[in-house]
Amino acid sequence: MELLDAARIRAVLQPGALVEALRTAFAHQDDVVVPDRGHHRVDEDRQATLLVMPAWESGRWIGVKVVAHFPHNGERGLPAIQGSYLLTDGTDGRPVAVLDGAELTRWRTAAASALAADSLAPREVGEHLLIGAGNVAAALPHCYAAVREVGLTRVWARSARRAAELVERLRQEGLAAEVAEDLREGVRRADVVSAATSSTSPLVLAQDVRPGTHVDLIGAFTPAMHEADEALITSASLFVDVEAALHEPGEIVDALERGTLTRADVRGTLSDLAARRHTGRSSSQEVTVFESVGTALEDLVAAALVWQAHSRV
């Protein structure tokens, strides 16, 4: 059994290949068994959560991710997500590799957003606003590049220092990037808005989102978390990655409880988009929202892809 650390994952993972692997997997979602994930609050003071996420495809791969989410880790210079992924051979049960769970998570999360954007984002993306400056935000431009040509990536974060650091990092990686000094002004300018935060209060407001914008909500996975206001969730064309997104993010849970949103208002899932059961954006003026909470299917696909690429080197 091998250990694949974050550096090794970055060395062999191709964002475009991961987007396409997820497209195939979501189009044939029934081939993968994904039990409900374990969701445990392990530290109330630090608002820390432990997630246990198994998945398997019979005769191919078995995997389980164990991650801890510590939302205040940024204050200590650490990623909010920490953990590991165990990949097992599905034909005989042999452990194959342990992969860095945080690195795997950030790439599969960004790739799933890009896959959704391929159906939901406008064809021309002059500006892509990143809200948040963590590891997931840093991966988003590279995954979006697989499905759209983006003119400029702008970054807003509560910490101006961290926003500037991410902009410099993106520039060093060959991308056009700049800091967005004002959040609301940044949303008003953007063609695509991606929020990857642990916010407990709305950051993206319906009144700031102009017609034709695609909004990508990535960070919220508990009812206490909110990245968008209720007006946006109830007025836009809403898509989710999986059914769990109806029960976890605060912006959706609250709207469902108040009756301003129903299950019938959700246009489709990522599986529907990947399998072309829903074609996605229907007009140039449509505002689309993609709410994702993540699924162990994505982890399994990403881990297998990384392992296969590593094995070929």
Buried (B, 14 or more C-beta within 10 A) or exposed (E): EEEBEBEBBEEBBBBBBBBBBBBEBBBEBEEBBBEEBEBEEEEEEBBBBBBBBBBBBEEEBBBBBBBBBBBEBBEEEEBBBBBBBBBBBBEEEEEBBBBBBBBBBBBBBBBBBBBBBBBBBBEEBEBBBBBBBBBBBBBBBBBBBBBBEBEBBBBBBBEEEBBBBBBEBBEEEEBEBBBBEEBBBBBBBBBBBBBBBBBBEBBBBBEBBEEBBBBBBBBBBBBEBBBBBBBBBBBBBBBBBBEBBBEBBBBBBBBBEEEBBEEEBBBBBBBBBBBEEBEBBEEEEBBBBBBBBBBBBBBBBBBBBBBEBBEEE
